[in-house]
Amino acid sequence: GKGEYRHFMLKEIFEQPAVIGDTLHAFLNPLGRKVTLPELSFDLGNLPRVTITACGTAFYAGMVAKYWLEQVARQPVELDIASELRYREPPLPEGGLSLFISQSGETADTLGALQYARDHGQRTLSVVNAAESSIARDSDGVLQTLAGPEIGVASTKAFTTQLTVLACLAIGIGRARGTIDPAREAALTEALIEVPSRASEVLNHDGKMREIANWVAEARDVLYLGRGNMYPLALEGALKLKEISYIHAEGYAAGEMKHGPIALIDENVPVVVCAPSGPLFDKIASNVQETNARGGRVILFSDKAGLERLGDEAAYTVELPEVDPFVAPILYAIPVQLLAYHTAVIKGTDVDQPRNLAKSVTVE
Ligand code: F6R
């Protein structure tokens, strides 16, 4: 049941520290500060390409994984949504790995893409929450997210546990390819091990998110911006808001603003910016300044250092813990989920069962 929570979605958001911890437990050796992936029937160190495919929120987890695999493992990655990949019929390199991400393990298009990959000689690996599922059954290898049952139609804990598994996989592939040394592996696993307690800190902002949601609930359109591994979080934030609050939202790579979407900016369009400190901070800071100069009102998710630099430019700020930029996508998922949740509650929509949506999309 929902216990003390008003909706399954809120319960599942609050379960994240625990289920991320459970998932890390399965893929990390905390003492050795090492990733421990299950035995696979193929060599992760020698993949000409990894092709990542999924739908919806799971696709955005895959998009973060592309950034991680390229950065940490120097692994060439191709990424596409399942409904496009399967009918585009792309050439796939011999000995390549196709990676599928799915909470339910039953999504028709993802399953179709898996069939296509198998027919074209790919090794197949799936990240699924439902271990007894078609996608798990048909894959050469399975990495299970330990999110437990997800009842709310909007994916929350499935997404952050997918990210957790994919972070471990990126480190594992990096080690196998020799692109990550033991000290870096130890630093990244250390950062991952701290995620559950950092996630609990982020959940303390629930009240603040409700306050910000009062403003967002008035909006007709909302923009979400991010750069680097935060760009997929902008897309995920926009998806979450539109599916449960029915407010039109778009996620953009912040660097694309001046190529079109900045024309939308006025004081009635909230602009949600996910901007942890890190190498890309200066770039996104200038995007925030451009937004401000055009009368846009910014909701800024950043850390202490980031807010010191840029907090004055924002109408609302939320301070997140300072973490290695590698793990930031997992933590920044939480405020994005809470903002969508509270906005939907204020609007009075059916949060757990939004109109027109099904939990498992088993038809095309
Ligand atoms: C969004 C959402 C959907 C699913 C998508 C894939 O909140 O829940 O976008 O992520 O339908 O579903 P799975 O992961 O079961 O393949």
Residues whose N, C-alpha, C, O or C-beta is under 5 A from the ligand:
A	BS01	F6R	C55 G56 T57 A58 I101 S102 Q103 S104 G105 T107 V153 A154 S155 K359 V361
